[in-house]
Amino acid sequence: MAVGAPLAGERGAGRGRGYSPPMTDTFDHAPQVWTAGRLRQALADLSDDTPIHIAVADGPGDFEGYSEYALVDLEPVEKEFGDEAAPGTEVEYTLFADYKAGQYHVDLV
C-alpha cells in the first residue's frame, strides 16, 4: 500500500479535490510502500473480525475515483531482477485483492 493511500481522515491531505498530474507526457511517481510495521500500526485498534478493503487508484496518486476491492490473501512472491550476467531474485510480500462480495454479470467484469 502506498503513502498515497492515506488512513481514514487523511484522504486528500496535501492536495485539492480534482487533482491531476502535470500536463506532460510522463511524470515521476514514487509512492512509499508500507512496511509490515506500519500496517500493524494501522490495524492495531481494529478487532480481529474487521473486514479489510483496498481502494485502488484510477491513476498514479488519483484516489478521487477509486475502485474498491476486498483483501483476500498475503503471499510471498518471488521477483526476478538483474540481467543475464547478474540475475537475482527477491521476495516481496504481496497483498491480493478480489472484487467485493456481490452479484456480478459475467460480461461486465
C-alpha positions as CSV (number, residue, x, y, z in Angstrom):
1,M,0.0,0.0,0.0
2,A,1.4,3.4,-0.9
3,V,1.5,6.5,1.2
4,G,-0.8,7.9,-1.5
5,A,-3.5,5.8,0.2
6,P,-3.9,7.7,3.5
7,L,-5.5,6.5,6.7
8,A,-9.1,7.5,7.4
9,G,-9.4,11.2,7.8
10,E,-6.3,11.9,5.8
11,R,-7.7,11.3,2.3
12,G,-6.8,14.2,0.0
13,A,-4.4,15.7,2.5
14,G,-1.8,17.8,0.7
15,R,-3.8,18.3,-2.5
16,G,-7.1,19.8,-3.5
17,R,-10.1,18.0,-5.0
18,G,-9.8,17.3,-8.7
19,Y,-6.0,16.7,-8.5
20,S,-4.5,15.9,-11.9
21,P,-0.8,15.2,-12.7
22,P,1.3,17.7,-14.5
23,M,0.5,18.3,-18.2
24,T,3.5,16.4,-19.6
25,D,3.8,13.0,-21.3
26,T,5.5,11.5,-18.3
27,F,6.0,12.3,-14.6
28,D,7.8,10.6,-11.7
29,H,5.5,8.7,-9.3
30,A,7.2,7.2,-6.3
31,P,4.8,6.2,-3.6
32,Q,6.3,4.9,-0.4
33,V,5.4,1.2,0.1
34,W,4.2,0.4,3.5
35,T,6.2,-1.8,5.8
36,A,4.8,-4.6,7.9
37,G,5.3,-2.4,11.0
38,R,3.3,0.4,9.5
39,L,0.5,-1.9,8.5
40,R,0.5,-3.4,12.0
41,Q,0.3,0.1,13.5
42,A,-2.7,1.0,11.2
43,L,-4.5,-2.3,12.2
44,A,-3.7,-2.2,15.9
45,D,-7.0,-0.8,17.2
46,L,-9.2,-2.9,14.9
47,S,-10.9,-6.1,16.1
48,D,-9.8,-9.4,14.6
49,D,-13.0,-9.8,12.6
50,T,-12.9,-6.4,10.8
51,P,-13.0,-6.8,7.0
52,I,-10.3,-5.0,5.1
53,H,-11.0,-3.4,1.7
54,I,-8.5,-1.9,-0.6
55,A,-9.0,1.3,-2.7
56,V,-7.1,1.1,-6.0
57,A,-6.3,4.4,-7.6
58,D,-7.7,5.2,-11.0
59,G,-4.3,6.6,-11.9
60,P,-1.0,7.3,-10.2
61,G,-1.9,9.1,-7.0
62,D,-5.5,9.6,-8.0
63,F,-7.9,8.4,-5.3
64,E,-10.7,10.8,-6.2
65,G,-12.5,8.0,-8.2
66,Y,-11.0,4.7,-6.9
67,S,-12.1,1.1,-7.3
68,E,-12.7,-0.9,-4.1
69,Y,-11.7,-4.5,-3.6
70,A,-11.6,-6.9,-0.7
71,L,-8.3,-8.1,0.7
72,V,-8.2,-11.9,0.3
73,D,-4.6,-13.1,0.8
74,L,-1.0,-12.3,1.6
75,E,1.7,-14.3,-0.1
76,P,5.4,-14.1,-0.6
77,V,6.0,-13.5,-4.3
78,E,9.5,-14.2,-5.8
79,K,10.5,-11.4,-8.2
80,E,13.4,-11.7,-10.6
81,F,15.7,-8.7,-11.2
82,G,19.0,-8.0,-12.8
83,D,20.2,-9.3,-16.2
84,E,21.7,-12.5,-17.6
85,A,25.1,-11.5,-16.3
86,A,23.9,-10.9,-12.8
87,P,20.5,-12.4,-12.3
88,G,18.9,-12.4,-8.9
89,T,15.6,-12.8,-7.1
90,E,14.0,-11.2,-4.1
91,V,10.8,-11.9,-2.2
92,E,8.1,-9.3,-1.9
93,Y,5.2,-9.9,0.4
94,T,2.1,-9.1,-1.7
95,L,-1.5,-8.4,-0.6
96,F,-4.0,-9.8,-3.0
97,A,-7.4,-8.2,-3.6
98,D,-10.5,-9.5,-5.3
99,Y,-13.8,-7.9,-6.3
100,K,-16.0,-7.2,-3.3
101,A,-18.7,-9.8,-2.5
102,G,-21.8,-9.3,-4.6
103,Q,-23.6,-10.4,-7.7
104,Y,-21.9,-9.6,-11.0
105,H,-22.9,-10.1,-14.6
106,V,-20.2,-12.2,-16.3
107,D,-20.0,-9.9,-19.4
108,L,-19.3,-6.8,-17.2
109,V,-16.2,-8.0,-15.3
